[in-house]
Amino acid sequence: MSPHPNLSNASNQQLITNTQQLTDFLLRGARPRSDWGIGLETEKLVVDRHTGKAVSYERIRELLARLDGIGGWQGIFEQENLIGLQGKRSSVTLEPGGQLELSGKFCCDISCSWRDLNRYRQHIVAMGNELDLMFLGLGVHPFSTLEEIAWLPKPRYQIMAPYMLKTGDMGQRMMKQTAGTQVNLDFSDEEDCIRKLRVAQWLSPLCYALFANSPILEGQPSGFLSFRGEVWSRTDADRCGLIEPLFRPDACLNDFVAYALDVPLYFLERQHQLIDMTQQRFTFRQFLENGWGAERATLDDWNQHLSTLFSEVRLRPQIEVRSADSLPPRCTAAVAAFYKGLLYTEQGLSAVESLFSDLTLAEFRLLYQRSWQEGLKTKIKGGTFQEAVIELLKVAALSLQEQYNNGDSGTDESHFLQDISEIAISGETLAEQLLQRWGGNRQEKLQLLFDHCGYDLSIL
């Protein structure tokens, strides 16, 4: 995500002497209601147009090199490797397996984010066509095995990859085979922040169900509608999943800080070099209290550590929600509309709270685990997720209309929910639509994937 306007010039070199500094750092993200905006981050898979297999870094580098200098893009390098593009307020970056991500500029509304995404799509797809590349809004690579996908040449991944073999059985799948959609949201103060973090966590199983779009793994049905959800659940229990203390009615930002302090460090950065910290399961709390050799913790270290937390919702210091699979272009903005509609008005927040607040933690964990396999058919309170989602989408639409009427958005953004509302009403997720049609030879499957979730040059 491009830097929050209030944070872009903030110095983070300060040594940390007490944990209040950590909380204060998070509160830098607070903004008055009149200044709230929205951010959208979209990952997509890059595959060969003829085989559907993940392409090499060399081919993606050629794509980036041809775009360098076009449309305001400038190359981002690590050592001699071209690993992204920087625009005026947006960036294109690469995930560990070569997944392409647009970190959109912080926008006043979803329409702004949508225009930004479409401009980016025109550049990427036009150049990709020349290079026989196809871009898929899909949550998991459909054909390539883990071993067939090369690692992006970034030092941080050389540290993270072997460590993930120790923390779960699917961490490397997460890094190389999956793609998601993230939304960044504002808050006004600590109370508002905690409430939104809690509500966003409650929404995570509904989000997995509604936006499920990763049913195929290595050419075959995986048994999950969102296999990406299953992958994340088996990646690293220290830094993934739910932050359970945030469900408490008396939760505060200190609870998020305490959670983050007890997550082991991946690395420290000194003189533009990464120091591997994974050999000793050295937590940020230990680093803060004892240092590491001559090194002492700074707010830069804290900020970098926050970027290595992969919970369903996190603070950086904006609120970032991370549960949705990568999606077809027409559905991407719906994720932003879903969360903005439910988290930016009292009626939206209250609707989610009334659905989930009386569940025990054990009951909610079960819903969460079932969501990526059962989708909208997941049972809740004698009904189904489908019924709950239909009602919440109505609330979200009314909320977005209210935001427009109050002058909080430049347009009525409720229309962004249309495609996903049709999915909810049908009860058939994108994953189920794909599974019903899955078959034929490789070329037929490739055409199906392109029709289902491919990026093309049309303007939506």
VENDAKA-V279743 format. One record per backbone hydrogen bond with DSSP energy under -1.0 kcal/mol. CO is the residue of the C=O (numbers start at 0). NH is the residue of the N-H. Records with the same first field share a line. If there is no record, write none. Layout:
# VENDAKA-V279743
CO=NH / NH
This chain:
# VENDAKA-V279743
3=6 / 7
6=9
11=299
13=298
17=20
18=22
19=23
20=24
21=25
22=26
24=27
25=28
26=29
31=34
32=35
37=106
38=183
39=103
40=181
41=101
43=99
44=135
45=54
46=133
47=51
52=47
55=59
56=60
57=61
58=62
59=63
60=64
61=65
62=66
63=67
66=69
69=72
72=68
73=85
75=82
77=80
80=77
83=75
84=91
85=73
89=86
90=102
91=84
92=100
94=97
95=151
98=94
99=43
100=92
101=41
102=90
103=1
106=37
108=112
109=113
110=114
111=115
112=116
113=117
114=118
115=119
116=120
117=121
118=122
119=123
120=124
121=125
122=126
123=127
124=128
127=132
128=131
131=48
133=46
134=454
135=44 / 137
138=178
141=218
145=148
151=153
153=156 / 157
155=159
156=160
158=162
159=163
162=165
169=173
170=174
171=175
172=176
174=96
176=140
178=325
179=42
181=40
182=320
183=38
184=318
186=30
188=192
189=193
190=194
191=195
192=196
193=197
194=198
195=199
196=200
197=201
198=202
202=206
203=207
204=208
205=209
206=210
211=430
212=138
213=226
214=221
216=219
219=216
224=213
225=229
226=230
227=231
228=232
230=233
231=234
233=169
235=238 / 239
238=309
240=311
242=245
243=246
244=247
247=250
251=254
252=256
253=257
254=258
255=259
256=260
257=261
259=262
260=284
262=283
265=276
267=274
269=272
272=269
274=267
281=264
282=286
283=287
284=288
285=289
286=290
291=294
294=291
296=15
297=301
298=302
299=303
300=304
301=305
302=306
304=307
305=308
311=321
313=319
317=315
318=184
319=313
320=182
323=180
327=330
331=334
332=336
333=337
334=338
335=339
336=340
337=341
338=342
339=343
344=348
345=349
346=350
347=351
348=352
349=353
351=355
352=356
355=358
359=363
360=364
361=365
362=366
363=367
364=368
365=369
366=370
369=372 / 373
370=374
371=224 / 225
373=376
374=377
375=385
377=384
379=382
382=379
383=387
384=388
385=389
386=390
387=391
388=392
389=393
390=394
391=395
392=396
393=397
394=398
395=399
396=400
397=401
398=402
399=403
400=404
401=405
402=407
403=406
412=415
413=416
414=417
416=420
417=421
418=422
419=423
420=424
421=425
422=426
428=432
429=433
430=434
431=435
440=444
441=445
442=446
443=447
444=448
445=449
446=450
447=451
448=452
449=453
452=136
